[in-house]
Amino acid sequence: MSPDEGPFFHGTAAARVVGELLTPGFRSNYRPEVVMNHVYFTALVDGAGMAA
């Protein structure tokens, strides 16, 4: 099985640029008191907002 080459999408309230490395350790868009331990992303552009 070969790796999926993307594209992949991530929805966020933060300003990001194409190619920027996403790393865990930032506050959740939905619960700012929660610091995220993971980076969620999707191959479906319509799901990107929920994968933030």
mmCIF entry with sequence, helices, sheets and N, C-alpha, C, O atoms, coordinates in Angstrom:
data_MODEL
# 
_entry.id   MODEL 
# 
_entity.id                         1 
_entity.type                       polymer 
_entity.pdbx_number_of_molecules   1 
# 
_entity_poly.entity_id                      1 
_entity_poly.type                           'polypeptide(L)' 
_entity_poly.nstd_linkage                   no 
_entity_poly.nstd_monomer                   no 
_entity_poly.pdbx_seq_one_letter_code       MSPDEGPFFHGTAAARVVGELLTPGFRSNYRPEVVMNHVYFTALVDGAGMAA 
_entity_poly.pdbx_seq_one_letter_code_can   MSPDEGPFFHGTAAARVVGELLTPGFRSNYRPEVVMNHVYFTALVDGAGMAA 
_entity_poly.pdbx_strand_id                 A 
# 
loop_
_entity_poly_seq.entity_id 
_entity_poly_seq.num 
_entity_poly_seq.mon_id 
_entity_poly_seq.hetero 
1 1  MET n 
1 2  SER n 
1 3  PRO n 
1 4  ASP n 
1 5  GLU n 
1 6  GLY n 
1 7  PRO n 
1 8  PHE n 
1 9  PHE n 
1 10 HIS n 
1 11 GLY n 
1 12 THR n 
1 13 ALA n 
1 14 ALA n 
1 15 ALA n 
1 16 ARG n 
1 17 VAL n 
1 18 VAL n 
1 19 GLY n 
1 20 GLU n 
1 21 LEU n 
1 22 LEU n 
1 23 THR n 
1 24 PRO n 
1 25 GLY n 
1 26 PHE n 
1 27 ARG n 
1 28 SER n 
1 29 ASN n 
1 30 TYR n 
1 31 ARG n 
1 32 PRO n 
1 33 GLU n 
1 34 VAL n 
1 35 VAL n 
1 36 MET n 
1 37 ASN n 
1 38 HIS n 
1 39 VAL n 
1 40 TYR n 
1 41 PHE n 
1 42 THR n 
1 43 ALA n 
1 44 LEU n 
1 45 VAL n 
1 46 ASP n 
1 47 GLY n 
1 48 ALA n 
1 49 GLY n 
1 50 MET n 
1 51 ALA n 
1 52 ALA n 
# 
_struct_asym.id          A 
_struct_asym.entity_id   1 
# 
_struct_conf.conf_type_id            HELX_P 
_struct_conf.id                      HELX_P1 
_struct_conf.pdbx_PDB_helix_id       AA1 
_struct_conf.beg_label_comp_id       VAL 
_struct_conf.beg_label_asym_id       A 
_struct_conf.beg_label_seq_id        45 
_struct_conf.pdbx_beg_PDB_ins_code   ? 
_struct_conf.end_label_comp_id       GLY 
_struct_conf.end_label_asym_id       A 
_struct_conf.end_label_seq_id        47 
_struct_conf.pdbx_end_PDB_ins_code   ? 
_struct_conf.beg_auth_comp_id        VAL 
_struct_conf.beg_auth_asym_id        A 
_struct_conf.beg_auth_seq_id         45 
_struct_conf.end_auth_comp_id        GLY 
_struct_conf.end_auth_asym_id        A 
_struct_conf.end_auth_seq_id         47 
_struct_conf.pdbx_PDB_helix_class    5 
_struct_conf.details                 ? 
_struct_conf.pdbx_PDB_helix_length   3 
# 
_struct_conf_type.id          HELX_P 
_struct_conf_type.criteria    ? 
_struct_conf_type.reference   ? 
# 
loop_
_atom_site.group_PDB 
_atom_site.id 
_atom_site.type_symbol 
_atom_site.label_atom_id 
_atom_site.label_alt_id 
_atom_site.label_comp_id 
_atom_site.label_asym_id 
_atom_site.label_entity_id 
_atom_site.label_seq_id 
_atom_site.pdbx_PDB_ins_code 
_atom_site.Cartn_x 
_atom_site.Cartn_y 
_atom_site.Cartn_z 
_atom_site.occupancy 
_atom_site.B_iso_or_equiv 
_atom_site.pdbx_formal_charge 
_atom_site.auth_seq_id 
_atom_site.auth_comp_id 
_atom_site.auth_asym_id 
_atom_site.auth_atom_id 
_atom_site.pdbx_PDB_model_num 
ATOM 1   N N  . MET A 1 1  ? 0.842   -1.175 0.000  1.00 0.00 ? 1  MET A N  1 
ATOM 2   C CA . MET A 1 1  ? 0.000   0.000  0.000  1.00 0.00 ? 1  MET A CA 1 
ATOM 3   C C  . MET A 1 1  ? 0.891   1.243  0.000  1.00 0.00 ? 1  MET A C  1 
ATOM 4   O O  . MET A 1 1  ? 1.791   1.369  0.829  1.00 0.00 ? 1  MET A O  1 
ATOM 5   N N  . SER A 1 2  ? 0.634   2.152  -0.929 1.00 0.00 ? 2  SER A N  1 
ATOM 6   C CA . SER A 1 2  ? 1.443   3.375  -0.987 1.00 0.00 ? 2  SER A CA 1 
ATOM 7   C C  . SER A 1 2  ? 0.781   4.484  -0.183 1.00 0.00 ? 2  SER A C  1 
ATOM 8   O O  . SER A 1 2  ? -0.440  4.485  -0.026 1.00 0.00 ? 2  SER A O  1 
ATOM 9   N N  . PRO A 1 3  ? 1.561   5.422  0.327  1.00 0.00 ? 3  PRO A N  1 
ATOM 10  C CA . PRO A 1 3  ? 0.988   6.527  1.104  1.00 0.00 ? 3  PRO A CA 1 
ATOM 11  C C  . PRO A 1 3  ? 0.119   7.422  0.235  1.00 0.00 ? 3  PRO A C  1 
ATOM 12  O O  . PRO A 1 3  ? 0.370   7.581  -0.959 1.00 0.00 ? 3  PRO A O  1 
ATOM 13  N N  . ASP A 1 4  ? -0.896  7.999  0.843  1.00 0.00 ? 4  ASP A N  1 
ATOM 14  C CA . ASP A 1 4  ? -1.768  8.949  0.147  1.00 0.00 ? 4  ASP A CA 1 
ATOM 15  C C  . ASP A 1 4  ? -1.011  10.251 -0.013 1.00 0.00 ? 4  ASP A C  1 
ATOM 16  O O  . ASP A 1 4  ? -0.489  10.786 0.965  1.00 0.00 ? 4  ASP A O  1 
ATOM 17  N N  . GLU A 1 5  ? -0.942  10.766 -1.220 1.00 0.00 ? 5  GLU A N  1 
ATOM 18  C CA . GLU A 1 5  ? -0.171  11.979 -1.506 1.00 0.00 ? 5  GLU A CA 1 
ATOM 19  C C  . GLU A 1 5  ? -0.957  13.264 -1.281 1.00 0.00 ? 5  GLU A C  1 
ATOM 20  O O  . GLU A 1 5  ? -0.406  14.354 -1.439 1.00 0.00 ? 5  GLU A O  1 
ATOM 21  N N  . GLY A 1 6  ? -2.215  13.160 -0.922 1.00 0.00 ? 6  GLY A N  1 
ATOM 22  C CA . GLY A 1 6  ? -3.006  14.353 -0.644 1.00 0.00 ? 6  GLY A CA 1 
ATOM 23  C C  . GLY A 1 6  ? -3.703  14.857 -1.882 1.00 0.00 ? 6  GLY A C  1 
ATOM 24  O O  . GLY A 1 6  ? -3.791  14.135 -2.875 1.00 0.00 ? 6  GLY A O  1 
ATOM 25  N N  . PRO A 1 7  ? -4.195  16.061 -1.853 1.00 0.00 ? 7  PRO A N  1 
ATOM 26  C CA . PRO A 1 7  ? -3.936  17.087 -0.844 1.00 0.00 ? 7  PRO A CA 1 
ATOM 27  C C  . PRO A 1 7  ? -4.696  16.814 0.451  1.00 0.00 ? 7  PRO A C  1 
ATOM 28  O O  . PRO A 1 7  ? -5.680  16.074 0.473  1.00 0.00 ? 7  PRO A O  1 
ATOM 29  N N  . PHE A 1 8  ? -4.217  17.427 1.521  1.00 0.00 ? 8  PHE A N  1 
ATOM 30  C CA . PHE A 1 8  ? -4.861  17.340 2.814  1.00 0.00 ? 8  PHE A CA 1 
ATOM 31  C C  . PHE A 1 8  ? -5.256  18.740 3.251  1.00 0.00 ? 8  PHE A C  1 
ATOM 32  O O  . PHE A 1 8  ? -4.629  19.725 2.862  1.00 0.00 ? 8  PHE A O  1 
ATOM 33  N N  . PHE A 1 9  ? -6.301  18.817 4.064  1.00 0.00 ? 9  PHE A N  1 
ATOM 34  C CA . PHE A 1 9  ? -6.841  20.106 4.489  1.00 0.00 ? 9  PHE A CA 1 
ATOM 35  C C  . PHE A 1 9  ? -6.974  20.151 6.007  1.00 0.00 ? 9  PHE A C  1 
ATOM 36  O O  . PHE A 1 9  ? -7.222  19.137 6.660  1.00 0.00 ? 9  PHE A O  1 
ATOM 37  N N  . HIS A 1 10 ? -6.802  21.350 6.548  1.00 0.00 ? 10 HIS A N  1 
ATOM 38  C CA . HIS A 1 10 ? -6.941  21.587 7.983  1.00 0.00 ? 10 HIS A CA 1 
ATOM 39  C C  . HIS A 1 10 ? -7.639  22.924 8.141  1.00 0.00 ? 10 HIS A C  1 
ATOM 40  O O  . HIS A 1 10 ? -7.207  23.924 7.567  1.00 0.00 ? 10 HIS A O  1 
ATOM 41  N N  . GLY A 1 11 ? -8.703  22.951 8.905  1.00 0.00 ? 11 GLY A N  1 
ATOM 42  C CA . GLY A 1 11 ? -9.413  24.211 9.144  1.00 0.00 ? 11 GLY A CA 1 
ATOM 43  C C  . GLY A 1 11 ? -8.973  24.796 10.469 1.00 0.00 ? 11 GLY A C  1 
ATOM 44  O O  . GLY A 1 11 ? -8.867  24.073 11.460 1.00 0.00 ? 11 GLY A O  1 
ATOM 45  N N  . THR A 1 12 ? -8.718  26.070 10.503 1.00 0.00 ? 12 THR A N  1 
ATOM 46  C CA . THR A 1 12 ? -8.274  26.713 11.737 1.00 0.00 ? 12 THR A CA 1 
ATOM 47  C C  . THR A 1 12 ? -8.664  28.175 11.737 1.00 0.00 ? 12 THR A C  1 
ATOM 48  O O  . THR A 1 12 ? -8.882  28.771 10.682 1.00 0.00 ? 12 THR A O  1 
ATOM 49  N N  . ALA A 1 13 ? -8.750  28.746 12.918 1.00 0.00 ? 13 ALA A N  1 
ATOM 50  C CA . ALA A 1 13 ? -9.005  30.172 13.046 1.00 0.00 ? 13 ALA A CA 1 
ATOM 51  C C  . ALA A 1 13 ? -7.706  30.971 12.927 1.00 0.00 ? 13 ALA A C  1 
ATOM 52  O O  . ALA A 1 13 ? -7.737  32.190 12.763 1.00 0.00 ? 13 ALA A O  1 
ATOM 53  N N  . ALA A 1 14 ? -6.573  30.284 13.009 1.00 0.00 ? 14 ALA A N  1 
ATOM 54  C CA . ALA A 1 14 ? -5.267  30.951 12.955 1.00 0.00 ? 14 ALA A CA 1 
ATOM 55  C C  . ALA A 1 14 ? -4.854  31.225 11.508 1.00 0.00 ? 14 ALA A C  1 
ATOM 56  O O  . ALA A 1 14 ? -5.252  30.498 10.598 1.00 0.00 ? 14 ALA A O  1 
ATOM 57  N N  . ALA A 1 15 ? -4.074  32.252 11.303 1.00 0.00 ? 15 ALA A N  1 
ATOM 58  C CA . ALA A 1 15 ? -3.544  32.570 9.975  1.00 0.00 ? 15 ALA A CA 1 
ATOM 59  C C  . ALA A 1 15 ? -2.435  31.582 9.631  1.00 0.00 ? 15 ALA A C  1 
ATOM 60  O O  . ALA A 1 15 ? -1.448  31.474 10.359 1.00 0.00 ? 15 ALA A O  1 
ATOM 61  N N  . ARG A 1 16 ? -2.594  30.871 8.539  1.00 0.00 ? 16 ARG A N  1 
ATOM 62  C CA . ARG A 1 16 ? -1.613  29.881 8.090  1.00 0.00 ? 16 ARG A CA 1 
ATOM 63  C C  . ARG A 1 16 ? -1.339  30.088 6.611  1.00 0.00 ? 16 ARG A C  1 
ATOM 64  O O  . ARG A 1 16 ? -2.155  30.675 5.900  1.00 0.00 ? 16 ARG A O  1 
ATOM 65  N N  . VAL A 1 17 ? -0.196  29.610 6.146  1.00 0.00 ? 17 VAL A N  1 
ATOM 66  C CA . VAL A 1 17 ? 0.141   29.686 4.720  1.00 0.00 ? 17 VAL A CA 1 
ATOM 67  C C  . VAL A 1 17 ? 0.371   28.267 4.205  1.00 0.00 ? 17 VAL A C  1 
ATOM 68  O O  . VAL A 1 17 ? 0.742   27.374 4.967  1.00 0.00 ? 17 VAL A O  1 
ATOM 69  N N  . VAL A 1 18 ? 0.149   28.069 2.917  1.00 0.00 ? 18 VAL A N  1 
ATOM 70  C CA . VAL A 1 18 ? 0.352   26.762 2.294  1.00 0.00 ? 18 VAL A CA 1 
ATOM 71  C C  . VAL A 1 18 ? 1.794   26.315 2.520  1.00 0.00 ? 18 VAL A C  1 
ATOM 72  O O  . VAL A 1 18 ? 2.731   27.080 2.294  1.00 0.00 ? 18 VAL A O  1 
ATOM 73  N N  . GLY A 1 19 ? 1.962   25.079 2.964  1.00 0.00 ? 19 GLY A N  1 
ATOM 74  C CA . GLY A 1 19 ? 3.287   24.521 3.207  1.00 0.00 ? 19 GLY A CA 1 
ATOM 75  C C  . GLY A 1 19 ? 3.778   24.679 4.634  1.00 0.00 ? 19 GLY A C  1 
ATOM 76  O O  . GLY A 1 19 ? 4.802   24.102 5.000  1.00 0.00 ? 19 GLY A O  1 
ATOM 77  N N  . GLU A 1 20 ? 3.068   25.450 5.445  1.00 0.00 ? 20 GLU A N  1 
ATOM 78  C CA . GLU A 1 20 ? 3.482   25.651 6.836  1.00 0.00 ? 20 GLU A CA 1 
ATOM 79  C C  . GLU A 1 20 ? 3.297   24.357 7.632  1.00 0.00 ? 20 GLU A C  1 
ATOM 80  O O  . GLU A 1 20 ? 2.304   23.652 7.451  1.00 0.00 ? 20 GLU A O  1 
ATOM 81  N N  . LEU A 1 21 ? 4.235   24.051 8.496  1.00 0.00 ? 21 LEU A N  1 
ATOM 82  C CA . LEU A 1 21 ? 4.180   22.864 9.332  1.00 0.00 ? 21 LEU A CA 1 
ATOM 83  C C  . LEU A 1 21 ? 3.160   23.059 10.446 1.00 0.00 ? 21 LEU A C  1 
ATOM 84  O O  . LEU A 1 21 ? 3.208   24.048 11.177 1.00 0.00 ? 21 LEU A O  1 
ATOM 85  N N  . LEU A 1 22 ? 2.237   22.109 10.569 1.00 0.00 ? 22 LEU A N  1 
ATOM 86  C CA . LEU A 1 22 ? 1.250   22.141 11.648 1.00 0.00 ? 22 LEU A CA 1 
ATOM 87  C C  . LEU A 1 22 ? 1.779   21.301 12.796 1.00 0.00 ? 22 LEU A C  1 
ATOM 88  O O  . LEU A 1 22 ? 2.210   20.167 12.587 1.00 0.00 ? 22 LEU A O  1 
ATOM 89  N N  . THR A 1 23 ? 1.751   21.838 13.996 1.00 0.00 ? 23 THR A N  1 
ATOM 90  C CA . THR A 1 23 ? 2.250   21.121 15.160 1.00 0.00 ? 23 THR A CA 1 
ATOM 91  C C  . THR A 1 23 ? 1.213   21.172 16.284 1.00 0.00 ? 23 THR A C  1 
ATOM 92  O O  . THR A 1 23 ? 0.467   22.145 16.385 1.00 0.00 ? 23 THR A O  1 
ATOM 93  N N  . PRO A 1 24 ? 1.155   20.145 17.127 1.00 0.00 ? 24 PRO A N  1 
ATOM 94  C CA . PRO A 1 24 ? 0.249   20.160 18.273 1.00 0.00 ? 24 PRO A CA 1 
ATOM 95  C C  . PRO A 1 24 ? 0.760   21.124 19.338 1.00 0.00 ? 24 PRO A C  1 
ATOM 96  O O  . PRO A 1 24 ? 1.879   21.630 19.257 1.00 0.00 ? 24 PRO A O  1 
ATOM 97  N N  . GLY A 1 25 ? -0.085  21.365 20.338 1.00 0.00 ? 25 GLY A N  1 
ATOM 98  C CA . GLY A 1 25 ? 0.321   22.194 21.467 1.00 0.00 ? 25 GLY A CA 1 
ATOM 99  C C  . GLY A 1 25 ? -0.343  23.558 21.484 1.00 0.00 ? 25 GLY A C  1 
ATOM 100 O O  . GLY A 1 25 ? 0.047   24.429 22.261 1.00 0.00 ? 25 GLY A O  1 
ATOM 101 N N  . PHE A 1 26 ? -1.348  23.751 20.630 1.00 0.00 ? 26 PHE A N  1 
ATOM 102 C CA . PHE A 1 26 ? -2.064  25.025 20.582 1.00 0.00 ? 26 PHE A CA 1 
ATOM 103 C C  . PHE A 1 26 ? -3.489  24.834 21.085 1.00 0.00 ? 26 PHE A C  1 
ATOM 104 O O  . PHE A 1 26 ? -3.976  23.706 21.172 1.00 0.00 ? 26 PHE A O  1 
ATOM 105 N N  . ARG A 1 27 ? -4.146  25.923 21.410 1.00 0.00 ? 27 ARG A N  1 
ATOM 106 C CA . ARG A 1 27 ? -5.504  25.867 21.947 1.00 0.00 ? 27 ARG A CA 1 
ATOM 107 C C  . ARG A 1 27 ? -6.517  25.480 20.867 1.00 0.00 ? 27 ARG A C  1 
ATOM 108 O O  . ARG A 1 27 ? -6.370  25.829 19.696 1.00 0.00 ? 27 ARG A O  1 
ATOM 109 N N  . SER A 1 28 ? -7.534  24.759 21.293 1.00 0.00 ? 28 SER A N  1 
ATOM 110 C CA . SER A 1 28 ? -8.619  24.327 20.416 1.00 0.00 ? 28 SER A CA 1 
ATOM 111 C C  . SER A 1 28 ? -9.407  25.537 19.922 1.00 0.00 ? 28 SER A C  1 
ATOM 112 O O  . SER A 1 28 ? -9.576  26.511 20.655 1.00 0.00 ? 28 SER A O  1 
ATOM 113 N N  . ASN A 1 29 ? -9.895  25.475 18.670 1.00 0.00 ? 29 ASN A N  1 
ATOM 114 C CA . ASN A 1 29 ? -10.782 26.518 18.144 1.00 0.00 ? 29 ASN A CA 1 
ATOM 115 C C  . ASN A 1 29 ? -12.112 26.531 18.881 1.00 0.00 ? 29 ASN A C  1 
ATOM 116 O O  . ASN A 1 29 ? -12.746 27.579 18.998 1.00 0.00 ? 29 ASN A O  1 
ATOM 117 N N  . TYR A 1 30 ? -12.540 25.378 19.377 1.00 0.00 ? 30 TYR A N  1 
ATOM 118 C CA . TYR A 1 30 ? -13.876 25.234 19.947 1.00 0.00 ? 30 TYR A CA 1 
ATOM 119 C C  . TYR A 1 30 ? -13.902 25.292 21.458 1.00 0.00 ? 30 TYR A C  1 
ATOM 120 O O  . TYR A 1 30 ? -14.914 25.676 22.043 1.00 0.00 ? 30 TYR A O  1 
ATOM 121 N N  . ARG A 1 31 ? -12.808 24.918 22.102 1.00 0.00 ? 31 ARG A N  1 
ATOM 122 C CA . ARG A 1 31 ? -12.702 24.981 23.558 1.00 0.00 ? 31 ARG A CA 1 
ATOM 123 C C  . ARG A 1 31 ? -11.329 25.541 23.904 1.00 0.00 ? 31 ARG A C  1 
ATOM 124 O O  . ARG A 1 31 ? -10.384 24.776 24.100 1.00 0.00 ? 31 ARG A O  1 
ATOM 125 N N  . PRO A 1 32 ? -11.205 26.864 23.982 1.00 0.00 ? 32 PRO A N  1 
ATOM 126 C CA . PRO A 1 32 ? -9.899  27.494 24.171 1.00 0.00 ? 32 PRO A CA 1 
ATOM 127 C C  . PRO A 1 32 ? -9.173  27.080 25.445 1.00 0.00 ? 32 PRO A C  1 
ATOM 128 O O  . PRO A 1 32 ? -7.961  27.271 25.548 1.00 0.00 ? 32 PRO A O  1 
ATOM 129 N N  . GLU A 1 33 ? -9.888  26.520 26.414 1.00 0.00 ? 33 GLU A N  1 
ATOM 130 C CA . GLU A 1 33 ? -9.219  26.055 27.639 1.00 0.00 ? 33 GLU A CA 1 
ATOM 131 C C  . GLU A 1 33 ? -8.490  24.730 27.409 1.00 0.00 ? 33 GLU A C  1 
ATOM 132 O O  . GLU A 1 33 ? -7.744  24.275 28.275 1.00 0.00 ? 33 GLU A O  1 
ATOM 133 N N  . VAL A 1 34 ? -8.705  24.109 26.242 1.00 0.00 ? 34 VAL A N  1 
ATOM 134 C CA . VAL A 1 34 ? -8.087  22.819 25.917 1.00 0.00 ? 34 VAL A CA 1 
ATOM 135 C C  . VAL A 1 34 ? -6.898  23.030 24.987 1.00 0.00 ? 34 VAL A C  1 
ATOM 136 O O  . VAL A 1 34 ? -7.030  23.668 23.942 1.00 0.00 ? 34 VAL A O  1 
ATOM 137 N N  . VAL A 1 35 ? -5.747  22.499 25.360 1.00 0.00 ? 35 VAL A N  1 
ATOM 138 C CA . VAL A 1 35 ? -4.570  22.511 24.492 1.00 0.00 ? 35 VAL A CA 1 
ATOM 139 C C  . VAL A 1 35 ? -4.543  21.170 23.761 1.00 0.00 ? 35 VAL A C  1 
ATOM 140 O O  . VAL A 1 35 ? -4.576  20.110 24.385 1.00 0.00 ? 35 VAL A O  1 
ATOM 141 N N  . MET A 1 36 ? -4.484  21.232 22.447 1.00 0.00 ? 36 MET A N  1 
ATOM 142 C CA . MET A 1 36 ? -4.570  20.028 21.622 1.00 0.00 ? 36 MET A CA 1 
ATOM 143 C C  . MET A 1 36 ? -3.242  19.265 21.601 1.00 0.00 ? 36 MET A C  1 
ATOM 144 O O  . MET A 1 36 ? -2.170  19.859 21.486 1.00 0.00 ? 36 MET A O  1 
ATOM 145 N N  . ASN A 1 37 ? -3.335  17.946 21.714 1.00 0.00 ? 37 ASN A N  1 
ATOM 146 C CA . ASN A 1 37 ? -2.162  17.079 21.665 1.00 0.00 ? 37 ASN A CA 1 
ATOM 147 C C  . ASN A 1 37 ? -1.959  16.478 20.281 1.00 0.00 ? 37 ASN A C  1 
ATOM 148 O O  . ASN A 1 37 ? -0.951  15.816 20.030 1.00 0.00 ? 37 ASN A O  1 
ATOM 149 N N  . HIS A 1 38 ? -2.907  16.705 19.387 1.00 0.00 ? 38 HIS A N  1 
ATOM 150 C CA . HIS A 1 38 ? -2.868  16.127 18.042 1.00 0.00 ? 38 HIS A CA 1 
ATOM 151 C C  . HIS A 1 38 ? -3.183  17.200 17.013 1.00 0.00 ? 38 HIS A C  1 
ATOM 152 O O  . HIS A 1 38 ? -3.740  18.248 17.342 1.00 0.00 ? 38 HIS A O  1 
ATOM 153 N N  . VAL A 1 39 ? -2.823  16.930 15.770 1.00 0.00 ? 39 VAL A N  1 
ATOM 154 C CA . VAL A 1 39 ? -3.214  17.767 14.638 1.00 0.00 ? 39 VAL A CA 1 
ATOM 155 C C  . VAL A 1 39 ? -4.168  16.927 13.805 1.00 0.00 ? 39 VAL A C  1 
ATOM 156 O O  . VAL A 1 39 ? -3.808  15.840 13.353 1.00 0.00 ? 39 VAL A O  1 
ATOM 157 N N  . TYR A 1 40 ? -5.375  17.418 13.602 1.00 0.00 ? 40 TYR A N  1 
ATOM 158 C CA . TYR A 1 40 ? -6.373  16.705 12.814 1.00 0.00 ? 40 TYR A CA 1 
ATOM 159 C C  . TYR A 1 40 ? -6.440  17.307 11.426 1.00 0.00 ? 40 TYR A C  1 
ATOM 160 O O  . TYR A 1 40 ? -6.422  18.528 11.270 1.00 0.00 ? 40 TYR A O  1 
ATOM 161 N N  . PHE A 1 41 ? -6.517  16.449 10.415 1.00 0.00 ? 41 PHE A N  1 
ATOM 162 C CA . PHE A 1 41 ? -6.639  16.913 9.042  1.00 0.00 ? 41 PHE A CA 1 
ATOM 163 C C  . PHE A 1 41 ? -7.459  15.910 8.258  1.00 0.00 ? 41 PHE A C  1 
ATOM 164 O O  . PHE A 1 41 ? -7.724  14.806 8.732  1.00 0.00 ? 41 PHE A O  1 
ATOM 165 N N  . THR A 1 42 ? -7.860  16.299 7.053  1.00 0.00 ? 42 THR A N  1 
ATOM 166 C CA . THR A 1 42 ? -8.728  15.461 6.239  1.00 0.00 ? 42 THR A CA 1 
ATOM 167 C C  . THR A 1 42 ? -8.369  15.616 4.762  1.00 0.00 ? 42 THR A C  1 
ATOM 168 O O  . THR A 1 42 ? -7.755  16.605 4.359  1.00 0.00 ? 42 THR A O  1 
ATOM 169 N N  . ALA A 1 43 ? -8.755  14.640 3.978  1.00 0.00 ? 43 ALA A N  1 
ATOM 170 C CA . ALA A 1 43 ? -8.592  14.722 2.528  1.00 0.00 ? 43 ALA A CA 1 
ATOM 171 C C  . ALA A 1 43 ? -9.815  15.366 1.892  1.00 0.00 ? 43 ALA A C  1 
ATOM 172 O O  . ALA A 1 43 ? -9.812  15.619 0.687  1.00 0.00 ? 43 ALA A O  1 
ATOM 173 N N  . LEU A 1 44 ? -10.858 15.637 2.664  1.00 0.00 ? 44 LEU A N  1 
ATOM 174 C CA . LEU A 1 44 ? -12.097 16.244 2.165  1.00 0.00 ? 44 LEU A CA 1 
ATOM 175 C C  . LEU A 1 44 ? -12.145 17.712 2.539  1.00 0.00 ? 44 LEU A C  1 
ATOM 176 O O  . LEU A 1 44 ? -12.199 18.045 3.723  1.00 0.00 ? 44 LEU A O  1 
ATOM 177 N N  . VAL A 1 45 ? -12.126 18.589 1.560  1.00 0.00 ? 45 VAL A N  1 
ATOM 178 C CA . VAL A 1 45 ? -12.102 20.027 1.851  1.00 0.00 ? 45 VAL A CA 1 
ATOM 179 C C  . VAL A 1 45 ? -13.327 20.451 2.658  1.00 0.00 ? 45 VAL A C  1 
ATOM 180 O O  . VAL A 1 45 ? -13.225 21.339 3.504  1.00 0.00 ? 45 VAL A O  1 
ATOM 181 N N  . ASP A 1 46 ? -14.485 19.831 2.413  1.00 0.00 ? 46 ASP A N  1 
ATOM 182 C CA . ASP A 1 46 ? -15.696 20.198 3.166  1.00 0.00 ? 46 ASP A CA 1 
ATOM 183 C C  . ASP A 1 46 ? -15.619 19.788 4.629  1.00 0.00 ? 46 ASP A C  1 
ATOM 184 O O  . ASP A 1 46 ? -16.374 20.315 5.445  1.00 0.00 ? 46 ASP A O  1 
ATOM 185 N N  . GLY A 1 47 ? -14.734 18.867 4.986  1.00 0.00 ? 47 GLY A N  1 
ATOM 186 C CA . GLY A 1 47 ? -14.590 18.438 6.367  1.00 0.00 ? 47 GLY A CA 1 
ATOM 187 C C  . GLY A 1 47 ? -13.496 19.144 7.127  1.00 0.00 ? 47 GLY A C  1 
ATOM 188 O O  . GLY A 1 47 ? -13.294 18.866 8.309  1.00 0.00 ? 47 GLY A O  1 
ATOM 189 N N  . ALA A 1 48 ? -12.787 20.045 6.487  1.00 0.00 ? 48 ALA A N  1 
ATOM 190 C CA . ALA A 1 48 ? -11.614 20.673 7.098  1.00 0.00 ? 48 ALA A CA 1 
ATOM 191 C C  . ALA A 1 48 ? -11.957 21.462 8.359  1.00 0.00 ? 48 ALA A C  1 
ATOM 192 O O  . ALA A 1 48 ? -11.192 21.449 9.324  1.00 0.00 ? 48 ALA A O  1 
ATOM 193 N N  . GLY A 1 49 ? -13.083 22.139 8.359  1.00 0.00 ? 49 GLY A N  1 
ATOM 194 C CA . GLY A 1 49 ? -13.470 22.921 9.538  1.00 0.00 ? 49 GLY A CA 1 
ATOM 195 C C  . GLY A 1 49 ? -13.677 22.062 10.763 1.00 0.00 ? 49 GLY A C  1 
ATOM 196 O O  . GLY A 1 49 ? -13.377 22.493 11.876 1.00 0.00 ? 49 GLY A O  1 
ATOM 197 N N  . MET A 1 50 ? -14.185 20.850 10.582 1.00 0.00 ? 50 MET A N  1 
ATOM 198 C CA . MET A 1 50 ? -14.393 19.942 11.684 1.00 0.00 ? 50 MET A CA 1 
ATOM 199 C C  . MET A 1 50 ? -13.116 19.222 12.086 1.00 0.00 ? 50 MET A C  1 
ATOM 200 O O  . MET A 1 50 ? -13.031 18.667 13.182 1.00 0.00 ? 50 MET A O  1 
ATOM 201 N N  . ALA A 1 51 ? -12.127 19.228 11.208 1.00 0.00 ? 51 ALA A N  1 
ATOM 202 C CA . ALA A 1 51 ? -10.863 18.540 11.504 1.00 0.00 ? 51 ALA A CA 1 
ATOM 203 C C  . ALA A 1 51 ? -9.831  19.482 12.105 1.00 0.00 ? 51 ALA A C  1 
ATOM 204 O O  . ALA A 1 51 ? -8.672  19.104 12.282 1.00 0.00 ? 51 ALA A O  1 
ATOM 205 N N  . ALA A 1 52 ? -10.234 20.682 12.412 1.00 0.00 ? 52 ALA A N  1 
ATOM 206 C CA . ALA A 1 52 ? -9.307  21.668 12.974 1.00 0.00 ? 52 ALA A CA 1 
ATOM 207 C C  . ALA A 1 52 ? -8.978  21.311 14.406 1.00 0.00 ? 52 ALA A C  1 
ATOM 208 O O  . ALA A 1 52 ? -8.211  22.019 15.059 1.00 0.00 ? 52 ALA A O  1 
# 
